[in-house]
């Protein structure tokens, strides 16, 4: 069995590390480059960066931050926010990232997934999905709707259908974020995670709601996720990455233990 991955998530706004709850009330909490270096030294498997206002503000991504991070860490990292063309993706990869996360841009232009996969390989293309629970309907039979622009715009797209379509277009991975659970520290949405994980063959990263190491263990065992995104519990020093991995490994889940 492949080792499961623990991936700190760094949301960046105006060049600063920030954190909110359910995509609201964000507070600046530090420097993203210093924080990335710290998590790398602690044993993170990968790191994810999101420029959380790039899409809604209609601007390009923070390439200067990407370049500075690439000089400080030596594990894979992906970057998302405001990527709407293959040229945007190329710029991020040339700045030092290993993966590009497309979200709002892919909903508006699904062709960016196939174009990016053809240009750089499927392993470089991550579909970011921000999802919210809604009443089940003919249009949203799963009861999970895709939302874009940082949780500001509903799309009318069913999350499971979009995940399967993105896979068919060439996405190599899905980062699945529950808006309802985001920042609450009450645990991942395991139903959502399991449904998407069982609907596709590519890896799924559980995101939104981690409050303790058991939540991550549950994402792997019950949610069938390949990786777990974490933010608040490490940003605020509640747990170290080593503590998290040791707890999960103690339940028989394979972890990369490198200190």
N, C-alpha and C positions, 0 to 999 in steps of 0.2 A: 504494500500500500504506500502511495506517495505521502511524503510528509505534508502535513497541513501548515498553512502559512499564517503568521500574525503580521498584520500590516497597519502601522500607525497612519492615520489620515490627518493631513495638515491642510486646513482651510486657510486661504490667504486672501486678505482684503487690503488694498492699498499698501502692499508689500509687508504686511504684518500678519502674524499668526492670529487667528480669531476663532471663537467657538460660540455657537448658539444652541437653541433648543427648538426642535421642529422648524428649522430654517428661519428662526426669528431671534430678536434680541441678542445679536452677536456682540461679544466683548473681546477686545484685543488682549492677547495674553502672552505675547512674546515674539521672538525673532524666528522665522521659519528655517533659516539656514542653520543656526545654532541648535535648534530643536531637532532637525533632521540628523545632524552629526551625533547628537546625544543618543537618539534611537538606534542609529547604526552601530554605535559602540556598545549598546545594551543587548544587541542580538536580534534586532528586527529582521524579518526575511525580505521585506520590500517596504517602500514608502510610497504613499499616494499624496499628490498635491492637487488642490482644486483652487483655481481663481474664481471665487464664488460669485463675483459680480460682473465678470467679463461679458457673459452672454446678455444679461439684462441691460448692461450699459453699452452694448454694441461695440466693444473694443477688442483689441488683440490681447494675448496673454502676456504674463510677466516673464519675458525671456531672460531678463537680468537675474531674477531669482533662480530660474532653472539652471543657468550657467554657474552660479555661485554654489548651488547645492551639488551639482555634478563634480565640482572640485573637492567636495568635502566627504562624500559618501561613496562606498564601493559595493553597493547592493543595487538591484534593479529598483527604479522608481518610475512611476507613471505620472503624467500631468494632464489635467483636464480644465475646462472652462474657456469658452470662447473659441473653440476649434471648430471651424465650419468648412474648411477647404483642405485639400491634400497639401497645399503650400503651407498652411498653418501647422499641419502635422509634421511636415518636413522640418520646419523651423524649430519645433520643439525637440525633435530627435537630434538635430544638428547641435542644439544647445546642450545636449548631454543626457536627455531622458531615454529610457529604454522602451517605454510604451506611451501611447496617446489615448486618452480617454475622451470619447465623443458622446455627447448627451443631447442637448438641445439641437445642436447642429445636425446630428444624425436623424432626429425626428423630422426636421425640416427638409433634409436632403439625405435620404437613406443611402444614396449612391456613394456617399463619402466612405461608408464602411467597405464596400467592395473595391473602391478606388484605392483606399488606404491599404487594404490587404494585398492588392495586386502590386502596389508600389513598394511596400515595406515588409510584407509578410503578415499573416494573420496574428502571429504572436505579438505584434506591435499594436494591435487595434483592440482596445477595451471599450465595450459599450457600457456607459454609465446610465443607470436607470434610477430615477427618483420616482417612488411609487406611493400612492395613497389609497387607503381603503375607501371604497364607495359602495353604494347599494348595487347588488348584482342586477344586470340588465342584459338585453339582447346584444347591446354594443360592448358591454363589459361583463362577460359571463363569469369571469373569475372573481369579480368584486375588488380587483386591484387595478387602478388606473395610472397610466404614465403621466407625470407632471413635469413641465420643463421651466426654464428661466428661474432656477433656484426656488422651485416650489410655488411660483407665481401664476403659472398658466396651465390649465387642464387641457389635455390633448384629445380626449375621447378614445384613446387607444388602450386596449386590454394589455396588461403587462405580460401575460404568458404568450399572447400572439406576437407581441413585439420582440420578445426574447427569441422565439423560434425564428422569426423573420431575420433578425440580426445575425443569428448563427448561420442561416442559409446564405446571407450576403457576404460572410467571411469574418465576422467578429471572432476573435480568439479567446475572449473572456468576457464575463459580465460582472460588473460591480453593482450590486443590487441594494439600493438604499431605501429603507422604510422611513418616509417622512413622519409617520405617526409615532415611530419609536425613537427617531433621531434626538440624541442628546438627553433622553429621559433617564438613561441608565437602568431601565426596567427589563432589559433583555431584548434580543433581536426578535423580529416578527418571524417566528419559526415556520408558521404556515406558509407565508409568502416565500421564504427561502427554500423550503422543501418543494413547493409547487414548481418554482422556476428551475431548481436544480434537477428535478426529475423530468422536466420538459425539454431540456437541452443536453447535449453531449459535451459541451465546453465547460471549463471551470466557472464556478459562481462564487463570488466574494460576498459574504454576508456583511451588511452595513446598517448601522443605526440602532443604538440602544444598549451597547455593552456597558455593564455596570460592575461586573466581577468576572473572574476567570471561568466560573461555571457557565456563564452565558455563552462564552466562546466554545467551551466543550459541547454545549447543547447545539450550537450552530453546526458543529461538525457531525455529531452523532444523530441528532434529531432533524436538523435542517438540511443535512447532506451537502453542506457547503465545502468548498475546497480551501477557502481562506476566510479570515475574519478581519474586518476593519475595526480599529479601535481609535478612540480620540480622548474623550474627557478623562477616563480613568488613568491614562498615562500623562496627559497634559497637566493634570492637577496633582500628580504624584501619589495617587492612591495605591497603585500597583506598579511594579517594574515589569518589563517584558520577561525577565527571567522568572519572576514569580508566576506570571501568567502561564508561561510554557511548562514550568515544572508541574503546576496543577493539572494542566491538560494532559501532559504525558503520563501522569499518575493514573489516568483513567484509560490508558491503553491507546490513546490517539498518538500517532507518530508525529514527532516534532523535531525540527533541526535545532539541536542543542549545541551552540557554539558560543563560548564566552571568551 
